[in-house]
Amino acid sequence: MDGQERTMLLSAYRNRIYFQTFLAETGGRPVMLCNDFLKNLSDAACQGTIYYAYISTDSHIYIKNIMGQLYQLPEENGLSIQPCLVSFQEKLLLLYVMENPIHHTWRLKGIFPFEDHLTLSVPDAFSAVPEIHYLVSAGHLFLFLSCGNQHKAYEIDGKLQSFPLGNVDVITERNRQEYEAELKEKDAVIESIKRQYEELMQTAYRYQEEAGKWRTKYYTKK
């Protein structure tokens, strides 16, 4: 059994979260980790440990591992939802969306639950709860937030400073124009190849016609 890849699965069913391991095609028996799950299960592996976060039936955000509860997000003046766990710079980062109850807007915030006074936030407010997408690359965290027609992108550096990358629609439009230019260039090459091929075929046909004429003359003379 040694050397075979082991797969671990976290899944939610009704109000329960289960943990299960698979070795090759054989699955172990699911183990129930909690029975207070409401929604928004998120997980991340950080320094060899699997963590998961979720919103509980009592409307709190919890972070746990398979051994039990580790962290509860402190209550703030506003609803906190949409937990998203990320392993960033060998630290566990909890991203979440928080409501401003006065202006009825939403902002993305982040906290390192096992580090003192390490937090991050992005400056833009959203009129509704944004979807969170992220990418970790070369020591930087790239965040993409989408809410209706509002799409924003940010880069988080090693000092946890947030740098807006602009409107995603603009970036997408620029990329689309680049792709269209590449396609036009490739189409032009393809058309050139087609023309050369047709010219070669026409030349081959002419050679065949001339060869046929010579064969006809040769056999007629004989």
N, C-alpha and C positions, 0 to 999 in steps of 0.2 A: 504493500500500500504506500510505501515511501516514494516520494518524488511526484506523486499525483497532485494535480491542482485542486485546492480546496476553495469552494465558492461559498460565500456567506450571504444570506438574504434576510432583509428586514421587510416586513409586510404588515399592513393594517387591515383588520377585519372588524367591522362594527366599532366597538369601543376598546378593542384590544390591539396591541402591537406584538408581533411574534418574531422570533429569531430562529433561523434554521441554517444548517450547514449542509453542503453537498460535496461528496467526494466522488469524482468521475460522474456517473449517472445515478448514483445512489444518494438519496436524501435522508438526513437524520430527522428525528422527530422534532416538530416545532416546539419551541419553548416560549411561553407567554412572558413578556417583559413588563407589561402594565395593562390595566383595564380601565384607564380614564382618558383614553384617546378621543379627541373630538375631530380634529382636522389638521392639515398642513404638516404631514410627516416629512422630515428632512434629515439626511444623515451625511456624515463625512468621516474619513479615516485620517487621524492625525497622530503621528509618531507611534504607529503600530496599534492604536486603539480605535475602535469604532464608536462614534458618538451619534446620538440622534436627538432631534428636537421636535416638539409638537405643541399644539394648543390643546390643553386638557379640557375636560368637561366643566371645570370650574373657571375656565377662561384665562388660565395662566399659561405662560410659555415655560416649558421645562426642558432642560438638557440632561440627558442620562447616557450611561453606557450599559453594557449587558449586566453589570454588577449592581446598578441601581441609580438613584437620583443623585445628581451632582450640583445642579444649579437651577435656580428659579429667577427669571427676569423680574427685577423690582418693579412694583407698580408705579406708573407715572400718571401725570394729568392728561389722560387721553388713552384711547384704545390702542394696544399693540398687537399686531397680527402679522401673518405671512412670514414665519421664521424660516431662515435659510442658513444652514451650517456650511462653512467653508474652511478648508485647511489652508492657511496663508502664512508663509514664513515660519513654518513649523509651529504655528500657534492656531488654536481653534478660535474662529471668528463667527459670531452670531449676527447675521443681518436680519433686520425686521423693519416693518413699516409701522409708523406711529401717526395717529390722528391728532390734528390740532382741533380741539373741540370748539374753539372760538371762530376760526376761519373755515372750518369744515374742509380742511385740506390734509394731504398725507405726505410724509417725508420718510426717506430711507435713513435708518440709523444703524450703527454697528457697535458691538461691544465684544471685547475679548474676556470671556467670563472667568478665566483663570489667571488673568494678568491685572495688576492694579492700575487703575486710571487710564486704561488704553481704550479709547473710543474713536469712532469716526462718524461722519455724517456728510451728506451731499446737500448743496445749497438749494436745489430746486424743490418746489412744492407741486404736488399733483392734485388735480381735482377729484380723483378717485384712487382706489388702491392700485398701484402699479405692479406689473409682473416683474419679477427679478430674474435676470439671467447674468451669468458671470463666467469669466475665464481667467485662470491663473497661468501666467507665463513669464519666465525670466525674472522672477521676484516682484512682479507687478500684478495687481488685481484690476481687471477690466470689468466694469459693471454696465449693464444695459437694462434700462428701465422703460417699460412700455405701458401707456395708459391711453386708450382710445387713439387719437391722432397725435398724441404727445409721446415722443421717443427721445430719450437722452442717453448719452454714453459718458462714462467717467473712467479715469485711470487713477488708481490708488498706488502711491509709491511706497518705498520702504519706511518713510517717515510718517505714513498714514495721512499724507496730504492728498486732497482731492483735486484733480485737474479735469475740468469738463472737456470732453473731446468733440463737443458740438452736437448738432441735431443729427440723429441717425439717418433721417430721411435725406439730408444733404450728402452724408457720406455714402449712402446707398446710391443716390443719384449719380455721384461722381464715379463710383465703381461701375454702375450700369453703363455710363458713357465710355469708360475705358474698355469694358467688355464688348460694347457695340463696335468700337474702333477696331479691336482685335478681330472680331467676326468679319467686319468689312474687309480687313486686310487678308484674312484667310479666304474669304469668298473671291477676292480678286485673284489670289494665287490659284484657286480651284478653276476659275474661269479661264485663266491663262493656260493651265494644263489642258483643259477641255479643248481650247482652240488649237493648241499644238497637236493634240491627239487627232482632232478632226482633219487638220492639214496633213498629218502623216497618213491617215486613212485615205484621204483623197489622192495623195501621191501614190499610195499602194494600189488603189483602184486603177489609176492611169497606167501604172506599170503593168498591171494585170491585163488591161485592155490592149496595150501595145504588144505584150507577149502573146496574147491571143491572136492578134493580127499577124504577127510573124509566124506563128504556128500554122495559121490558116494558109498563108502564102506558101509556106514550106511544103505542106501536104498537098496543096493544089499543084505545085510544080512537079512533085513526084508522081 
